[in-house]
Amino acid sequence: MSFCTLGSDYIKDGYTQIDNVFLGKFLPNASGDDIKVYLYGLMLALNSAEDNSLEKLSLALRMPEERVIASFKYWENQGLVSIAKAHPLRVSYLSVKSPLRPVIKYNAGDYSIFVEEMARIFPNKVLDENEIMSYIDFMHDYKVETNAMLMIAKYCQDVRGTVSTSGILSVATEWAKQGVTSEVGVNAHIEEVESATEDMRSIYATLGLKSTPDIDAKNLYVRWTKEYGYKMDAILVAARACKKKGGYSRLEKLMEELHLANTTSAIEVSAYLKKKDAVHDLALAVVKNLGTYYASLDIVIETYIIPWQNRGFDDNALLEIAKFCFLRSIKSLEGMADVVDKFHKLGILSANGVVQYIAKQVALDNSVKEVLHAAESESFVSHTDRELYRTFIEIWGFEHEVVTYVASTMKGKPYPMSATSKVLGVLKSNNVYGLDAVKSFLQKSPSQKAQAPDATLSQNYTAEQLSSVFVDSTDIDWSKLKV
């Protein structure tokens, strides 16, 4: 059963795009991760053909499943989704125009001190009723103490210069999801974040950045070290890999990727990055061998290279297949994928196997070319020609020299391979196989030769037939093909 689904009211309204109500009312106060979870989950819910599961969403967004669930709980508190409490969890999207937030009546006296203290923190800003309710709703939803919320607001103003309600709540939401909801917890978290300043400066220096780490960067550092368990040496290894290659934003994504890959120590991170670089270089080489260009190698790696490697193909085998495709005018990864599938069915996964197979294919083509040349035909070798030649040699049992001789008697005739096939069929039915016997039979038995009329039927070949070089080669005696 799908993890994400659409509620009946959402389907009834017929939304297939993001409603402006969501963009204007709900998006500003949500964190970036929460927004990503909401939008990706909505996409899964709308597309029933997608693999729809918590694991799929977690892997796609490079987030732990616990973090994904926390985001959906946030949206449940906003009234935009409902979470079934059964196992496995199921999330149902609701209409943004009629969110089902629980109706809660607040005692104004309980929050009067909070409003007064917020006015002292922001003397030049007057909180309107909606902003006050946003804070109160947040404290109620996440069970955040009043003093804790005030400390977060003061910290945002002092460190970030942030005075907007959405900015403060964004920070508070991230902290609350880490379990920081009490006055003591906020105080300890602030000390922890501030203690990360020197380490963050080292990370920034490694990235080649001269700017000062902000609160968001410090918060991430705390997540990496406290929640994920990374030590500074491992983070610096990752940072060096991101210098001039995406900078801090790339490092942020890489740390999540490493966490999902359960890669923690500096040695493990270094090995992971080397493997990742090798895959990147392989993708670049494959694309180059195909004679094409792709703007995003990440897509190439995820969609083609890694799945091919997982099927057992050597890196060099993929490079040889790419060269082979280029020579056959197959210059896209989609086209190469079909060729890779055929090699896999043949059990050819190594570079040596690919090279040998191609050599056999070349030998087959050369043999067919000799037959066509004997008939003075200038046509190129087609899939049908190869299949006919295979029949002559492997099934009917004729020698290459016999096939070539018979073809030489078809000079000037259209479709020489078809005509040759008819004559060879007559020879087979009369049990005539040796070259001398064939010559004698054709010279002395004009009536038998007449049984093989000229090939006058036209045939149209498809592009697939003309471009394919594959045959079912498992039962071919390649030693009989003349190179």
Protein Blocks (a to p, Z undefined) as FASTA:
>chain_A
ZZbdcdfklmmnopabdcfklmmmmmmmpcfklmmmmmmmmmmmmmmmbccdfklmmmmn
opafklmmmmmmmmmmnopaccdfbdcdddddddfklccbdcddddfklmmmmmmmmmmm
mmmbccdfklmmmmmmmmmmnopafklmmmmmmmmmmmnopabfklmmmmmmmmmmnopa
bfklmmmmmmmmmmmmmmmmmmmmmnopabdcdfklmmmmmmmmmmnopafklmmmmmmm
mgoplpjmlmmmmmmmmmmnopabfmlmmmmmmmmmmmmmmmmmmmmmnopacfblmlmm
mmmmmmmmmnopafklmmmmmmmmmmnopabfklmmmmmmmmmmnopabfklmmmmmmmm
mmmmmmmmmmmmmnopabdcdfklmmmmmmmmmmnopafklmmmmmmmmgoiahkllmmm
mmmmmmmmnopabfklmmmmmmmmmmlmmmmccdfbdcdddfklmmpccdcfklccfklp
cZZ
